[in-house]
Amino acid sequence: MDHSLVSGGIGLEIKIDGAAAGERLDKYIALQHPGISRSQIQRLIATGHIKIKGIDRITPGLKIKAGHLIEISIPPPEPISIEPSPIPIHIVYEDSYMLVIEKPPGLVVHPGAGREEKTLVHALLHHCKDLSGIGGKIRPGIVHRLDKDTSGLMVAAKNDLSHDALIEEFKAGLVKKTYTALVLGKMRDKAGWIDLPIGRHPVDRKKMSVAARHGKQATTSWRLVETMGAASLLSIDIHTGRTHQIRVHMAHMGHPVIGDTLYGGPAVLKTGRKEPLPVPRQMLHASRLRLKHPVTGEDMEWLSDPPDDMADVINGCRALLD
């Protein structure tokens, strides 16, 4: 087996013997080289970086034969066009493969087209010089996201292998995410389950809606933690990962997240007895993250308390009862 450098990347040649005959091409390469993920192999095949001598067109599912000579050329990663920025981030866990951070409210996860504001990606690039680029040049390392004004736990990948593994874990529904939410009104029940599809709002393109024509399945479960006058503190688990899922589902129930003005949540809590209580942002915090380590398979879990701005509003709601 030849491990020479090819075009600045890693070059490999594999000659197939009789014992491997009949295996899928992508599966065989993944078994031989655990450092290359199966989805990465499939992309390399699609872009012509994996070839078999004498065969013009190959697919990931091609059955290999004895005598086949597989040529693999892994190109160097594309340069990321985002300048790192020393934005302070709170890292709660880090190893060679991934890191878990507590995203502060007000920080966008990744840049958008035409936007120049500093984001979590800028901060991650400053902290991790070799951050995974598989998510694209504008969102390296990003596996999932939180809305700008949602705070809490997020995981980011530090290389392509862990990135692919985490993406597959999210797709399979194996990552468990729990949120703490302060919503408007008193809940009639102690717990509940919402199973309503979510898609782009038919009129307002900035919003998502359960009334979308082509909505995707979205399931949310919630549990009442505390009732505080005109507000309820909930623990919410999402079983799918749709955009604005909690915000849309709670608003549809008639209990919008407090501070979420896009979906009808109040920016100020009013009371006849005391001064109005201002709400600086949507009261939503990713408080628990549970997953399997992308390389070791170890079960891992992190917990996070709401930041000061949300804690102040929660305590302010409790004070209204005094």
Long-range contacts (C-beta under 8 A, 24 or more apart in sequence): 6-73, 7-73, 7-75, 7-76, 8-75, 8-76, 9-73, 9-74, 9-75, 9-76, 10-72, 10-73, 10-74, 11-71, 11-72, 11-73, 11-74, 12-70, 12-71, 12-72, 12-73, 12-74, 13-69, 13-70, 13-71, 13-72, 14-69, 14-70, 14-72, 15-67, 15-68, 15-69, 15-70, 16-64, 16-65, 16-66, 16-67, 16-68, 16-69, 16-70, 17-66, 18-66, 20-64, 20-66, 21-63, 21-64, 21-65, 21-66, 22-63, 22-64, 22-65, 23-63, 23-64, 24-60, 24-61, 24-62, 24-63, 24-64, 25-50, 25-52, 25-58, 25-59, 25-60, 25-61, 25-62, 25-63, 25-64, 25-70, 26-60, 26-61, 28-64, 29-70, 29-72, 35-161, 36-72, 36-74, 36-161, 37-160, 37-161, 37-164, 37-165, 38-164, 39-164, 39-167, 39-168, 40-134, 40-160, 40-161, 40-164, 44-72, 44-74, 49-73, 49-74, 49-75, 77-133, 78-133, 78-137, 79-137, 80-125, 80-131, 80-133, 80-137, 80-140, 81-137, 81-138, 82-111, 82-121, 82-122, 82-125, 82-137, 82-138, 82-140, 83-122, 83-125, 84-122, 84-123, 84-125, 84-126, 85-118, 85-122, 85-123, 85-125, 85-126, 86-123, 86-126, 87-118, 87-120, 87-122, 87-123, 87-126, 88-123, 89-120, 89-123, 89-124, 89-127, 91-127, 92-153, 92-302, 92-304, 93-300, 93-302, 96-158, 96-159, 97-157, 97-158, 97-159, 97-161, 97-162, 97-293, 97-294, 97-295, 98-155, 98-156, 98-157, 98-158, 98-162, 98-166, 98-293, 98-294, 99-124, 99-127, 99-128, 99-155, 99-156, 99-158, 100-153, 100-154, 100-155, 100-156, 100-289, 100-302, 101-153, 101-154, 101-156, 102-151, 102-152, 102-153, 102-154, 102-304, 102-307, 103-146, 103-150, 103-151, 103-152, 103-153, 103-154, 103-286, 104-151, 104-307, 105-148, 105-149, 105-150, 105-151, 105-280, 105-281, 105-307, 105-309, 105-310, 106-148, 106-149, 106-281, 107-148, 108-148, 109-139, 109-142, 109-145, 109-146, 109-148, 109-154, 110-135, 110-138, 110-139, 110-142, 110-145, 111-138, 111-139, 112-138, 120-154, 124-156, 128-158, 130-158, 130-159, 131-156, 131-157, 131-158, 132-156, 132-157, 132-158, 132-159, 132-160, 132-162, 132-163, 133-160, 134-160, 134-163, 134-164, 135-163, 143-167, 143-170, 144-170, 144-175, 144-241, 146-286, 147-244, 147-247, 147-282, 147-284, 149-259, 149-281, 149-282, 149-284, 150-179, 150-282, 150-284, 150-285, 150-286, 151-284, 151-285, 151-286, 151-306, 151-307, 151-310, 152-179, 152-285, 152-286, 152-287, 152-304, 153-177, 153-286, 153-287, 153-288, 153-289, 153-302, 153-304, 154-286, 154-289, 155-289, 155-291, 157-294, 161-294, 161-295, 162-294, 162-295, 163-294, 165-294, 165-295, 166-291, 166-294, 169-291, 169-292, 169-294, 170-241, 173-239, 173-240, 174-291, 174-292, 175-289, 175-290, 175-291, 176-237, 176-288, 176-289, 176-290, 176-291, 177-237, 177-238, 177-286, 177-288, 177-289, 177-290, 178-235, 178-236, 178-237, 178-286, 178-287, 178-288, 179-235, 179-236, 179-237, 179-238, 179-246, 179-284, 179-285, 179-286, 179-287, 180-225, 180-233, 180-234, 180-235, 180-236, 180-284, 180-285, 180-287, 180-306, 180-310, 181-222, 181-233, 181-234, 181-236, 181-246, 181-250, 181-257, 181-283, 181-284, 181-285, 182-231, 182-232, 182-233, 182-234, 182-257, 182-258, 182-259, 182-283, 182-310, 182-313, 182-314, 182-317, 183-231, 183-232, 183-234, 183-250, 183-255, 183-256, 183-257, 183-258, 183-265, 183-283, 184-230, 184-231, 184-232, 184-255, 184-256, 184-257, 184-258, 184-265, 184-266, 185-230, 185-231, 185-232, 185-254, 185-255, 186-227, 186-230, 186-232, 187-224, 187-227, 187-232, 187-234, 187-255, 189-224, 190-223, 190-224, 191-221, 191-222, 191-223, 191-224, 192-221, 192-222, 192-253, 193-219, 193-220, 193-221, 193-222, 194-218, 194-219, 194-220, 194-221, 194-222, 194-249, 194-252, 194-253, 195-219, 196-249, 196-252, 198-242, 198-243, 198-244, 198-245, 198-248, 198-249, 206-262, 207-244, 207-248, 207-262, 207-263, 208-242, 208-243, 208-244, 208-245, 208-247, 208-248, 209-248, 210-248, 210-249, 210-252, 216-240, 216-242, 218-242, 218-245, 218-248, 218-249, 220-245, 220-246, 220-249, 222-250, 228-314, 228-317, 228-318, 228-320, 228-321, 229-271, 229-317, 229-320, 229-321, 230-269, 230-271, 230-317, 230-320, 231-258, 231-269, 231-317, 233-314, 235-287, 246-284, 247-282, 247-284, 257-282, 257-283, 257-284, 258-282, 258-283, 258-313, 259-283, 259-313, 260-284, 269-313, 269-316, 269-317, 269-320, 271-320, 273-320, 274-319, 274-320, 277-313, 277-316, 277-317, 277-320, 279-313, 280-309, 280-313, 281-309, 283-310, 283-313, 283-314, 285-310
